[in-house]
Amino acid sequence: MKNITIKWLTFLLLIGIIFSCSGVKKVAEQEENQSNSAAQDTVDLAEEDQKKFEYLFVEALKEKALGNPQKAIQLFSGCLDLDPNSSAAMYELASIHAANNDFTSASLLLEKAISLNPENKWYKILLAQIYQQTRRYGKAAEVYNDLLEAEPENLDFLYRKALLLSNEGEFEQAIETYDKLEEQAGINEQISVAKQQLYEETGQIEKAFNEIEKLIEHNPDEPKYYGLMADLFQSQGDSVSAMKYYQKIKEIDPENGFVHFSLANYYLQNGKPEKSFEETKKGFRSEEVDIQTKLQLYMMLTSNPEESNLTPEQEDQLTEILAETHPDEHLVYTIRAEKMLKNNRIEEAREELLKSLEIEKNDYMLWERLLFIDNDLQDWQALYEHSREATDLFPNQPQTYFLNAVACVQLEKFEEAVSVSEEGLMYVVENKQMEGQFLMLKGEALYKMGNVQEAFEIFDESVDLDPDNHIALNNFAYYLSLDGKNLDKAERMSGKVIERFPENPTYLDTHAWVLFKKGDYSLAKFYMKSALDNGGEENPTLLEHYGDILIKMEETDEALKYWEKAIEFGGESELLQRKIDEKQYLEE
């Protein structure tokens, strides 16, 4: 089984992530202050230029707020034309470039702005964030070092500097910075865990243990600190000491669910997979462990079958436990459905998706997945009903109309298929392929309604919009061959299809029938024989067509044999029986 360690450290780091993201908001909050102080950069301008500058700056801020970055860039650039030394305009331009991931332009502007206005900390904070985004951790740390000279007691700056030094690989400097942070903030689990990691990274294992011991002494009733200590012992190969600390967690907090996952990893690393799985199940049953953690762990355990030693039965057990302990969580049934789809248990997967949708009807992706399963199962009535419900819930999603139209065609609700296709087309935006597919269904319905000429016009539009739609090309070619019209065009279309699908019996049949209608019986025979050899040997339509070709080539005995085979495999038309009785080809 793949290691299923949920390190106690994982949960602690989430706090750090939240803490480390707080600066972005602060920078954003200061933009208004920057705009209010923009005039300070323009004290040397003539009065007329000063007014023009202020007007352009305010208009630029408006465009930026309205989500028009290009207009804002033009206006801020106009500000710089009037005053090339406006650090405020540089800052605003930099923030737009940064939002567009143009970090080079943003950093150059900010560096210039800081050289002009070195006291403005917000310029520096944004520059540090850009350096961090572009993995220039050392330069970002230098910026925070500069900020700390002005605000030596700013804990946020200290934390960020330590984190950046760690990312840069400057571990000793990072530890020193964390020490300064700890002097001001006191004993803090986030700081101690960060230092523990750095000590491990630098091989100072005893100091790593000391950091966790310090947390335990500071708060001996906190179970996660014992989990950290157990994980650390386990990582050093001391499984006996690790077990003592895992047991300590059980003593302090008997209902603690997370300890079971740590124990599962412990037993796995010590060659006891059965005990490991039992602990995993206990963790999944625990009400103390939130559903998101359980789902993430399940995905981790099963995402790579080659690395996981969980049997399909064990995977089923875990999802069954999830369904028992969290019966109102739709994601549980979604995961069960995905697992069944991977194992080709399509109908069972559909049942799980339906359970999920009973709980959460407003998840469009679930509906789309359900509709595709209905389509794959060729359960046209289910597709019809489910797609109608999905269309009511998501009236702006063209895919639901398309699949409803597919169901309508298959259920011979042709008039409804036309109206649904037309309605669905209203919601297609800049997607020629989907437009072409809707028109294909509309053309199909019109043809089946007997509106042949209109259907052909619609098919023409369809293949123009989506020239690689092999279903539209095949059907259009076949219908043209049945009608005996534009056979050269039909041959080009069916030929294009079989180039892509040279072993598909349906498409080979279409191409052969077009050639038959053109009187090219020898080539038609070749392609029809290929259709039979590639899976069509029990298809009554293909067998009948092959007999038709053979009779035209005056191979009467062979033709009769294939016509009789067509009847044997379900061909029931009166015309087929007449062909056999009269020993000749008869047009429909």
C-alpha positions in Angstrom: 0.0 0.0 0.0 1.2 3.5 -0.8 2.4 5.4 2.3 -0.7 7.0 3.7 1.0 9.3 6.1 -1.0 12.4 7.1 1.8 14.3 8.8 0.7 16.3 11.7 2.8 19.0 10.1 0.4 19.2 7.2 -2.4 20.7 9.3 -0.1 23.2 11.0 1.3 24.5 7.7 -2.2 25.6 6.6 -2.0 28.3 9.2 1.2 29.5 7.7 -0.2 29.7 4.2 -3.1 31.9 5.4 -0.6 34.1 7.3 1.7 34.4 4.3 -1.1 35.5 2.0 -2.2 38.4 4.1 0.2 40.9 2.6 -1.4 40.8 -0.9 -4.6 42.2 0.6 -2.7 44.9 2.5 -1.1 46.0 -0.7 -4.4 46.2 -2.5 -5.9 48.2 0.4 -3.1 50.8 0.0 -3.8 51.6 -3.7 -6.4 54.2 -2.7 -3.8 55.8 -0.5 -1.4 55.8 -3.4 -3.9 57.6 -5.7 -4.7 60.2 -3.0 -1.0 61.0 -2.7 -0.2 61.0 -6.5 -0.1 64.8 -6.5 2.9 64.7 -4.2 5.0 63.4 -7.1 4.0 66.3 -9.3 4.9 69.4 -7.3 7.3 70.7 -9.9 4.8 70.6 -12.8 3.2 73.8 -14.2 -0.3 74.4 -13.0 -1.9 73.4 -16.4 0.2 70.2 -16.6 -0.6 69.5 -12.9 -4.3 69.6 -13.6 -3.9 67.4 -16.7 -1.8 64.9 -14.7 -4.4 64.7 -12.0 -7.2 64.2 -14.5 -5.4 61.4 -16.3 -4.5 59.7 -13.1 -8.1 59.7 -11.8 -9.4 58.5 -15.2 -6.8 55.7 -15.2 -7.9 54.6 -11.8 -11.5 54.5 -13.0 -10.6 52.4 -16.0 -8.6 50.0 -13.8 -11.5 49.6 -11.4 -13.9 49.0 -14.3 -11.6 46.1 -15.5 -10.2 47.9 -18.6 -6.4 47.4 -18.0 -5.3 48.5 -21.5 -7.1 51.8 -21.2 -5.7 52.3 -17.8 -2.2 51.5 -19.0 -2.5 54.2 -21.8 -3.7 56.8 -19.3 -1.0 56.0 -16.7 1.6 56.1 -19.5 0.2 59.6 -20.3 0.8 60.6 -16.7 4.4 59.5 -17.1 4.7 61.5 -20.3 3.8 64.6 -18.2 5.9 63.6 -15.2 8.5 60.9 -15.9 9.3 60.8 -12.2 5.8 60.0 -10.9 6.4 57.0 -8.6 2.6 56.7 -8.0 2.0 56.2 -11.8 4.8 53.7 -11.9 3.3 51.8 -9.0 -0.1 51.7 -10.6 1.3 50.5 -13.9 3.4 47.9 -12.2 0.3 46.5 -10.4 -1.5 46.2 -13.7 1.5 44.5 -15.4 1.8 42.1 -12.4 -1.9 41.2 -12.7 -1.2 40.3 -16.3 1.8 38.2 -15.3 4.2 40.6 -17.0 6.5 40.5 -14.0 9.6 41.9 -15.8 7.9 45.2 -16.7 6.3 45.3 -13.2 9.6 44.8 -11.4 11.5 47.4 -13.5 8.8 50.0 -12.8 8.8 49.3 -9.1 12.6 49.4 -8.9 12.5 52.9 -10.5 9.6 54.0 -8.2 11.5 52.9 -5.1 14.6 54.8 -6.2 12.5 57.9 -6.5 10.5 57.3 -3.3 12.5 54.9 -1.0 10.2 55.6 2.0 7.1 54.0 0.5 6.9 50.6 2.0 3.9 49.5 -0.3 6.1 49.8 -3.4 8.6 47.5 -1.7 6.0 45.0 -0.6 4.6 44.6 -4.1 8.2 44.3 -5.5 9.0 41.6 -2.9 5.8 39.7 -3.9 6.8 39.8 -7.6 10.3 38.6 -6.8 8.7 35.7 -4.8 6.4 35.0 -7.7 9.3 34.7 -10.1 11.3 32.6 -7.6 13.9 35.2 -6.9 13.6 34.4 -3.2 17.0 36.0 -2.3 16.1 39.4 -3.8 12.7 39.2 -2.1 14.3 38.5 1.3 16.6 41.5 0.7 13.5 43.7 0.2 12.0 42.5 3.5 15.3 43.1 5.2 15.1 46.7 4.0 11.6 47.0 5.3 12.6 45.6 8.6 15.1 48.4 9.0 12.2 50.8 9.2 9.9 48.4 11.1 12.1 46.0 13.1 9.2 44.7 15.1 6.9 43.9 12.2 6.2 40.1 12.7 4.8 39.7 9.2 8.0 41.0 7.6 10.1 38.8 9.8 8.0 35.7 8.9 8.1 36.4 5.2 11.9 37.0 5.3 12.4 33.7 7.1 10.2 31.8 4.6 12.0 33.4 1.6 15.5 32.6 3.0 14.3 29.0 3.5 13.1 28.8 -0.1 16.4 30.3 -1.2 18.3 27.5 0.6 19.8 29.9 3.1 18.8 27.6 6.0 21.0 29.1 8.8 19.9 32.6 8.0 16.3 31.4 8.0 16.8 29.8 11.4 18.3 33.0 12.8 15.3 35.0 11.5 12.8 32.5 13.0 14.7 32.9 16.3 14.2 36.7 16.1 10.6 36.1 15.4 10.2 33.8 18.3 11.8 36.4 20.6 9.1 38.8 19.8 6.1 36.5 19.3 6.9 33.9 22.0 6.7 30.1 21.6 4.6 29.4 18.5 3.9 26.1 16.8 4.2 27.5 13.3 7.7 28.9 14.1 8.8 25.7 15.9 7.7 23.5 13.1 9.4 25.6 10.5 12.6 25.4 12.6 12.2 21.7 13.1 12.1 21.2 9.3 15.2 23.4 8.8 17.1 21.5 11.4 16.2 18.2 9.7 17.2 19.7 6.4 20.6 20.6 7.8 21.1 17.3 9.7 20.7 18.9 13.1 18.3 16.2 14.3 18.8 16.8 18.1 17.8 20.4 17.6 14.8 19.3 15.6 13.6 17.1 18.5 14.2 20.0 20.9 11.8 22.2 18.9 9.0 19.7 19.2 9.8 19.0 22.9 9.6 22.7 23.5 6.0 22.7 22.1 5.0 19.8 24.3 6.4 21.5 27.4 4.6 24.7 26.4 1.2 22.9 26.0 1.4 19.3 27.2 -2.4 18.7 26.5 -2.1 19.3 22.8 -2.2 15.9 21.0 -0.9 17.1 17.7 2.5 17.9 19.2 2.9 14.3 20.3 2.0 13.4 16.7 4.8 15.6 15.4 7.2 13.9 17.8 6.0 10.5 16.7 6.4 11.4 13.1 9.9 12.7 13.7 10.9 9.5 15.5 9.4 7.4 12.7 11.4 9.4 10.1 14.5 8.5 12.0 13.7 4.8 12.1 12.9 4.7 15.8 9.5 3.0 15.5 9.4 2.0 19.2 9.6 5.6 20.4 7.2 6.6 17.7 4.6 4.1 19.0 4.9 5.5 22.5 4.0 9.0 21.3 1.1 7.6 19.2 -0.2 5.9 22.2 0.2 9.1 24.2 -2.2 10.8 21.7 -4.8 8.1 22.5 -4.4 8.7 26.2 -4.9 12.4 25.9 -7.6 12.3 23.2 -9.2 8.9 22.8 -11.5 10.2 20.1 -8.7 11.6 17.9 -9.2 10.3 14.4 -6.0 11.6 12.8 -3.8 9.3 14.9 -5.3 6.3 13.1 -3.7 7.5 9.8 -0.4 8.0 11.5 -0.6 4.5 12.9 -1.6 3.2 9.5 1.6 4.5 8.1 3.5 3.2 11.1 2.3 -0.3 10.5 2.8 -0.1 6.8 6.5 0.9 7.3 6.9 -1.9 9.7 5.6 -4.5 7.3 2.1 -5.0 8.7 -0.3 -4.0 5.8 -3.3 -5.7 7.4 -3.0 -3.7 10.6 -2.3 -0.6 8.5 -5.6 -1.0 6.6 -7.5 -1.6 9.8 -6.2 1.7 11.2 -7.1 3.4 7.9 -10.7 2.2 8.2 -10.8 3.5 11.8 -9.7 6.9 10.6 -12.3 6.9 7.9 -15.0 6.0 10.4 -13.9 8.7 12.8 -16.4 11.6 13.3 -13.4 13.8 14.3 -11.9 13.7 10.9 -13.6 16.0 8.4 -14.9 14.7 5.1 -12.5 16.8 3.0 -9.5 15.2 4.7 -10.9 11.7 4.1 -11.6 12.4 0.5 -8.1 13.8 -0.1 -6.6 10.8 1.6 -8.7 8.4 -0.5 -7.6 10.2 -3.7 -4.0 10.0 -2.6 -4.3 6.3 -1.9 -6.0 5.4 -5.2 -4.7 8.0 -7.7 -1.9 5.8 -8.9 -2.8 2.1 -9.0 0.7 1.1 -9.8 2.0 2.5 -6.5 -1.0 1.5 -4.4 -1.4 -1.9 -2.8 -5.0 -1.4 -2.0 -7.1 -4.1 -3.6 -10.3 -3.2 -5.4 -12.2 -4.7 -2.5 -10.4 -2.5 0.0 -11.1 0.5 -2.1 -14.8 -0.4 -2.1 -14.7 -0.8 1.7 -13.3 2.7 2.2 -16.0 4.3 -0.1 -18.7 2.2 1.7 -17.5 3.6 5.0 -17.6 7.1 3.6 -21.1 6.6 2.4 -22.1 5.2 5.8 -20.5 8.0 7.9 -21.3 10.9 5.5 -24.6 9.9 3.7 -25.4 13.5 2.9 -22.1 14.3 1.2 -22.6 14.2 -2.6 -18.8 14.1 -3.3 -18.7 10.6 -1.7 -21.1 9.2 -4.3 -19.2 11.1 -7.1 -15.9 9.4 -6.1 -17.7 6.1 -6.0 -19.0 6.7 -9.5 -15.5 7.6 -10.8 -14.1 4.4 -9.4 -16.8 2.3 -11.0 -16.3 4.1 -14.4 -12.6 3.2 -14.2 -13.6 -0.4 -13.7 -16.1 -0.2 -16.6 -19.0 -0.7 -14.2 -21.0 2.0 -16.1 -24.5 1.3 -14.9 -23.4 1.1 -11.3 -21.6 4.4 -11.8 -24.8 6.0 -13.1 -26.6 4.9 -10.0 -24.0 6.6 -7.8 -24.2 9.8 -9.8 -27.9 9.8 -9.4 -27.5 9.6 -5.6 -25.0 12.5 -5.8 -27.5 14.6 -7.8 -30.3 13.9 -5.3 -28.1 15.7 -2.8 -26.6 18.4 -5.0 -28.6 19.2 -8.1 -26.7 22.4 -9.0 -23.4 20.7 -10.0 -23.4 21.1 -13.8 -20.4 18.8 -14.3 -22.2 15.9 -12.6 -25.2 16.3 -14.9 -22.9 16.4 -18.0 -21.2 13.2 -16.8 -24.6 11.5 -16.2 -25.8 12.5 -19.7 -22.7 11.1 -21.3 -23.1 7.8 -19.5 -26.8 7.7 -20.6 -25.5 8.2 -24.2 -22.8 5.5 -23.8 -25.4 3.1 -22.5 -27.7 4.1 -25.4 -30.4 4.4 -22.9 -32.3 7.0 -24.9 -35.3 7.4 -22.7 -33.0 8.1 -19.7 -31.0 10.5 -21.7 -34.2 12.2 -22.8 -35.5 12.6 -19.3 -32.2 13.6 -17.7 -31.2 16.1 -20.4 -34.6 17.8 -20.1 -34.1 18.1 -16.3 -30.6 19.4 -16.8 -31.8 21.9 -19.4 -34.3 23.3 -16.9 -31.6 23.7 -14.3 -29.0 25.1 -16.7 -30.9 26.8 -19.5 -27.7 28.5 -20.9 -25.7 25.3 -21.3 -25.8 24.2 -25.0 -24.5 20.7 -24.3 -27.7 19.8 -22.5 -29.8 20.8 -25.5 -27.5 18.9 -27.8 -27.8 15.6 -25.8 -31.6 16.1 -25.5 -31.7 16.5 -29.3 -29.7 13.3 -29.7 -32.2 11.5 -27.5 -35.1 13.0 -29.5 -33.7 11.7 -32.8 -33.1 8.2 -31.3 -36.7 8.1 -29.9 -38.0 9.4 -33.2 -39.3 12.6 -31.7 -38.2 14.4 -34.8 -40.2 17.6 -34.5 -39.0 18.1 -31.0 -35.4 17.4 -32.1 -35.6 20.2 -34.6 -37.0 22.7 -32.0 -34.5 21.7 -29.3 -31.6 22.0 -31.8 -32.8 25.5 -32.8 -33.1 26.5 -29.2 -29.7 25.1 -28.3 -28.0 27.0 -31.1 -29.1 30.2 -29.5 -26.6 29.5 -26.6 -23.6 28.5 -28.7 -21.0 31.3 -28.7 -18.1 31.3 -31.1 -18.0 27.5 -31.4 -18.4 26.4 -35.0 -17.9 22.8 -34.2 -20.9 22.7 -31.8 -23.0 24.7 -34.3 -22.2 22.1 -36.9 -23.2 19.3 -34.6 -26.5 20.9 -33.8 -27.2 21.4 -37.5 -26.3 17.7 -38.1 -29.0 16.7 -35.6 -31.5 19.1 -37.1 -30.7 17.8 -40.6 -31.1 14.2 -39.4 -34.5 14.9 -37.9 -35.7 16.8 -41.0 -34.6 13.9 -43.3 -36.5 11.4 -41.2 -39.5 13.7 -41.4 -39.3 13.5 -45.2 -38.1 17.1 -45.7 -35.2 15.8 -47.8 -34.2 19.0 -49.6 -34.2 21.1 -46.5 -32.3 18.4 -44.7 -29.6 18.4 -47.4 -29.3 22.2 -47.1 -28.9 21.9 -43.3 -26.3 19.1 -43.7 -24.4 21.3 -46.1 -24.2 24.0 -43.5 -23.2 21.5 -40.9 -20.2 20.1 -42.7 -19.1 23.6 -43.7 -19.0 24.6 -40.1 -17.5 21.3 -38.9 -15.7 19.6 -41.8 -14.2 16.9 -39.6 -17.5 15.7 -38.2 -17.3 12.1 -39.5 -20.9 11.3 -38.4 -22.3 14.2 -40.3 -20.1 13.4 -43.4 -21.1 9.7 -43.3 -24.8 10.3 -42.9 -25.0 13.0 -45.5 -23.1 10.9 -48.0 -25.4 7.9 -47.3 -28.6 10.0 -47.7 -27.3 11.5 -50.9 -26.6 8.0 -52.2 -30.1 6.8 -51.3 -31.4 9.8 -53.2 -29.0 9.3 -56.1 -27.9 13.0 -56.0 -24.5 14.6 -55.9 -22.8 11.2 -55.9 -19.3 12.7 -56.5 -19.7 14.9 -53.5 -21.0 11.9 -51.5 -17.9 9.9 -52.6 -15.6 12.7 -51.4 -17.3 12.8 -48.0 -17.4 9.1 -47.4 -13.9 8.7 -48.7 -12.7 11.3 -46.1 -14.4 9.3 -43.4 -12.9 5.9 -44.2 -9.4 7.5 -44.5 -9.8 8.3 -40.8 -11.7 5.1 -39.9 -10.5 2.4 -42.3 -11.9 -0.5 -40.3 -15.3 0.8 -39.3 -17.9 -1.4 -41.0 -20.7 1.3 -41.0 -18.5 3.8 -42.7 -17.1 1.3 -45.2 -20.7 0.3 -46.0 -21.6 3.9 -46.8 -18.6 4.4 -49.1 -19.3 1.1 -50.8 -22.9 2.1 -51.3 -22.0 5.4 -52.8 -19.7 3.6 -55.3 -22.5 1.1 -56.0 -24.9 4.0 -56.8 -22.2 5.4 -59.2 -22.0 2.1 -60.9 -18.4 1.3 -59.8 -19.4 -2.2 -58.7 -15.8 -3.7 -58.6 -14.6 -1.0 -56.1 -17.9 -1.2 -54.2 -17.4 -4.9 -53.8 -13.9 -4.4 -52.3 -15.1 -1.9 -49.7 -18.3 -3.9 -48.8 -16.1 -7.0 -48.4 -13.9 -5.0 -46.0 -17.0 -3.9 -44.1 -18.0 -7.6 -43.6 -14.5 -8.6 -42.7 -14.3 -5.8 -40.0 -17.3 -6.8 -37.9 -20.2 -6.6 -40.3 -20.6 -10.2 -41.1 -23.8 -10.5 -39.1 -25.3 -7.2 -40.0 -28.4 -7.8 -42.3 -28.1 -4.5 -44.0 -24.5 -4.9 -45.0 -25.1 -8.5 -46.1 -28.0 -7.4 -48.3 -25.9 -4.6 -49.8 -23.1 -7.1 -50.6 -25.7 -9.3 -52.3 -26.9 -6.2 -54.3 -23.4 -5.5 -55.5 -22.8 -9.2 -56.4 -26.0 -9.4 -58.5 -24.9 -6.4 -60.4 -21.7 -8.1 -61.2 -23.7 -11.1 -62.4 -22.5 -13.3 -59.5 -26.0 -14.6 -58.9 -25.3 -17.6 -56.8 -23.1 -15.6 -54.4 -25.7 -12.8 -54.3 -28.4 -15.2 -53.4 -26.2 -16.7 -50.6 -25.7 -13.2 -49.0 -29.3 -12.2 -49.4 -30.3 -15.4 -47.6 -27.7 -14.7 -44.9 -29.3 -11.3 -44.5 -32.6 -12.9 -43.7 -30.9 -15.4 -41.4 -29.5 -12.5 -39.3 -32.7 -10.5 -39.1 -33.4 -8.9 -42.4 -37.2 -8.9 -42.7 -38.1 -6.6 -45.6 -40.5 -7.7 -48.3 -38.1 -6.2 -50.9 -35.3 -8.5 -49.7 -37.5 -11.6 -50.2 -38.6 -10.4 -53.6 -34.9 -10.0 -54.6 -34.3 -13.7 -53.7 -37.5 -14.8 -55.4 -36.9 -12.8 -58.6 -33.1 -13.2 -58.5 -32.5 -9.6 -59.4 -31.7 -6.2 -57.8 -34.8 -4.1 -57.0 -34.7 -0.4 -56.1 -36.4 0.6 -52.9 
